[in-house]
Amino acid sequence: MTGMGDDGSKGIVDVKKNGGITVAEDPKSAILWAMPENAIKTGCVDFVLKKDEIPEFLVKIDKIKLYHSKSLKMHYIYKVWMLNKSSEY
């Protein structure tokens, strides 16, 4: 999920309630720190990682099968794509 401020907070809570694994970018390494900080404040973030650590982490999740849903996998793939796209600018 992307956005600004607390846009993702409800989404992160919903993902966690539905058994998803949640990852937030470390606010210290984020260009827009408010969104990951607000996500973390929900108490529903499982992992806080630097932006460049997230893709490798998601590959590890895939390898050890920590999730079961194709839609959740697609969410993670999209998130990595968005992170890479945002770093191009």
Secondary structure, DSSP 8 states (H G I E B T S, - for coil): ---STTTTHHHHHHHHHTT---EEE-TTT-SS-HHHHHHHHTT--SEEE-GGGHHHHHHHHHHHT----HHHHHHHHHHHHHHHHHHT-
